[in-house]
Protein backbone atom coordinates (compact mmCIF):
# COMPACT_ATOMS: atom_id res chain seq x y z
CA UNK A 1 0.00 0.00 0.00
CA UNK A 2 2.86 2.34 0.63
CA UNK A 3 3.95 1.96 -3.02
CA UNK A 4 0.56 3.25 -4.25
CA UNK A 5 0.65 6.25 -1.92
CA UNK A 6 3.89 7.53 -3.54
CA UNK A 7 2.08 7.98 -6.86
CA UNK A 8 -0.72 9.88 -5.15
CA UNK A 9 1.48 12.53 -3.53
CA UNK A 10 1.18 16.03 -5.08
CA UNK A 11 4.95 16.38 -5.43
CA UNK A 12 5.24 13.09 -7.34
CA UNK A 13 2.35 14.00 -9.62
CA UNK A 14 3.92 17.39 -10.33
CA UNK A 15 7.33 15.87 -11.09
CA UNK A 16 5.81 13.23 -13.36
CA UNK A 17 3.79 15.82 -15.24
CA UNK A 18 6.88 18.03 -15.67
CA UNK A 19 8.88 15.06 -16.90
CA UNK A 20 6.14 14.08 -19.36
CA UNK A 21 5.78 17.63 -20.67
CA UNK A 22 9.56 17.95 -21.13
CA UNK A 23 9.64 14.82 -23.25
CA UNK A 24 6.71 16.01 -25.38
CA UNK A 25 7.98 19.53 -26.00
CA UNK A 26 9.49 20.66 -29.28
CA UNK A 27 13.27 20.62 -29.54
CA UNK A 28 14.94 23.99 -29.39
CA UNK A 29 15.73 25.63 -32.71
CA UNK A 30 19.43 25.69 -33.47
CA UNK A 31 21.03 29.04 -32.96
CA UNK A 32 21.76 30.90 -36.14
CA UNK A 33 25.22 32.14 -36.83
CA UNK A 34 25.43 35.84 -37.61
CA UNK A 35 25.73 36.79 -41.27
CA UNK A 36 29.28 36.93 -42.51
CA UNK A 37 30.55 40.39 -43.38
CA UNK A 38 31.69 40.66 -47.01
CA UNK A 39 34.92 42.49 -47.72
CA UNK A 40 34.93 45.36 -50.18
CA UNK A 41 37.22 43.42 -52.55
CA UNK A 42 34.90 40.43 -52.54
CA UNK A 43 31.88 42.66 -53.14
CA UNK A 44 33.69 44.35 -56.05
CA UNK A 45 34.65 40.96 -57.58
CA UNK A 46 31.11 39.66 -57.27
CA UNK A 47 29.56 42.81 -58.77
CA UNK A 48 32.03 42.69 -61.69
CA UNK A 49 31.14 39.04 -62.22
CA UNK A 50 27.44 39.90 -62.24
CA UNK A 51 28.04 42.74 -64.70
CA UNK A 52 29.96 40.34 -66.96
CA UNK A 53 27.07 37.85 -66.85
CA UNK A 54 24.60 40.63 -67.64
CA UNK A 55 26.67 41.75 -70.63
CA UNK A 56 26.94 38.18 -71.94
CA UNK A 57 23.17 37.71 -71.59
CA UNK A 58 22.53 40.98 -73.46
CA UNK A 59 24.96 39.93 -76.20
CA UNK A 60 23.22 36.57 -76.52
CA UNK A 61 19.81 38.25 -76.76
CA UNK A 62 21.02 40.60 -79.52
CA UNK A 63 22.55 37.68 -81.43
CA UNK A 64 19.29 35.74 -81.16
CA UNK A 65 17.27 38.70 -82.44
CA UNK A 66 19.63 39.19 -85.41
CA UNK A 67 19.43 35.48 -86.21
CA UNK A 68 15.62 35.56 -86.10
CA UNK A 69 15.61 38.56 -88.45
CA UNK A 70 17.91 36.73 -90.90
CA UNK A 71 15.68 33.66 -90.79
CA UNK A 72 12.60 35.80 -91.56
CA UNK A 73 14.44 37.55 -94.41
CA UNK A 74 15.64 34.16 -95.67
CA UNK A 75 12.12 32.76 -95.66
CA UNK A 76 10.91 35.75 -97.69
CA UNK A 77 13.74 35.22 -100.20
CA UNK A 78 13.01 31.48 -100.41
CA UNK A 79 9.34 32.25 -101.13
CA UNK A 80 10.37 34.81 -103.77
CA UNK A 81 12.84 32.32 -105.29
CA UNK A 82 10.18 29.59 -105.46
CA UNK A 83 7.76 32.02 -107.13
CA UNK A 84 10.43 32.94 -109.70
CA UNK A 85 11.18 29.25 -110.39
CA UNK A 86 7.48 28.55 -110.87
CA UNK A 87 7.07 31.54 -113.21
CA UNK A 88 10.22 30.59 -115.17
CA UNK A 89 9.07 26.96 -115.52
CA UNK A 90 5.69 28.19 -116.79
CA UNK A 91 7.38 30.41 -119.40
CA UNK A 92 9.62 27.52 -120.51
CA UNK A 93 6.62 25.16 -120.91
CA UNK A 94 4.70 27.78 -122.88
CA UNK A 95 7.70 28.37 -125.11
CA UNK A 96 8.14 24.63 -125.75
CA UNK A 97 4.41 24.29 -126.58
CA UNK A 98 4.63 27.23 -128.96
CA UNK A 99 7.69 25.73 -130.64
CA UNK A 100 5.95 22.35 -131.05
CA UNK A 101 2.88 24.07 -132.54
CA UNK A 102 5.05 26.01 -135.01
CA UNK A 103 6.77 22.83 -136.19
CA UNK A 104 3.50 21.04 -136.87
Beta strands, then each sheet from edge to edge (+ up, - down):
end
